[in-house]
Amino acid sequence: ERLLGREGAPEASADEHQKATGGGYYIEFRVAQIGAYGHSYVVYGNGGRQNYADLHPMGGYAVMALGHVLPVPANTQWDPDVLKLPVTSRYRRSLTAEQYRKLLAAVNSAKANKAPYWNAVTNNCNHFIGELAQAVGLKVPGSFQVSYSFVPALKELNGGGSEGASKTSGERRAAAARRALFRLCSSRRH
């Protein structure tokens, strides 16, 4: 069975990847710098080929604004313009062949959904990448946070991974934002 890659073209199965490259499977969770929230997406593959996956609302900023109240149409078709945005944080994990098979199944299941929706609270890009993280056996933080803090929290919850142990400036900003939000929420309770 063939799987769909980044442009809907057939992608080699996990076994074919293994034979062609000798392994090297990975997933990298990223946050693109855009707006007040950021945008979470994943890069996955093996040493040679990169694939991308995300969930985003369709129809521009007006539809996204409406998506803060109601579910709006979404898309899992990769937009290469996302790669033009600066990456504020990332979390990369090596995967076994079995984990990679599970990841491919989760990505293809999401892409097979003919009517995906986006909602800022109930089904956003963090929910999407969180499902992919769970598919490969990672712990997932609560999705009700901005992307700038979601990916660093995912990294922290899962021990930080072996790659890129030092924090980026985006991760330091996200940690500072989480602390400020916690202080704000705590002060409103009293």
RASULNOR-V700903 format. One line per field, one symbol per residue. ss: DSSP state (~ for helix, > for strand, _ for the rest). psi: psi as a letter, one per 30 degrees, with the letter a starting at -180 (. if undefined). burial: 1 if it has 16 or more other C-alpha atoms within 10 Angstrom, else 0. Layout:
# RASULNOR-V700903
ss->???
psi->???
burial->???
This chain:
# RASULNOR-V700903
ss->__>>_____>>__~~~~~~~~____>>>>>>>______>>>>>>>____>>>>__>>__~~~~~~~_____>>>>____~~~~~__>>>>>>>>__~~~~~~~~~~~~~~~~____>>>___>_~~~~~~~~~~~___________~~~~~~~~~~~___________~~~~~~~~~~~~~~~~~~~~~_
psi->kllkafgflkkkleeeeeeefgbgklkkklkkjkafelkkllklbaeekklkklklkkgaeeeeeeffelklklkgkkjffeffkkkflljkkklleeeeeeeeeeeeeeffjfillkkfefiafeeefeeeeeegglkklkfilleffeeeeeeefggflfkhfkkleeeeeeeeeeeeeeeeeefff.
burial->0001110000101100110000111111111110000111111111000011111111000011001001111111010001000011111111111011111111110110000111111011111111111011011110101111111111100101000000000111111001000000000000
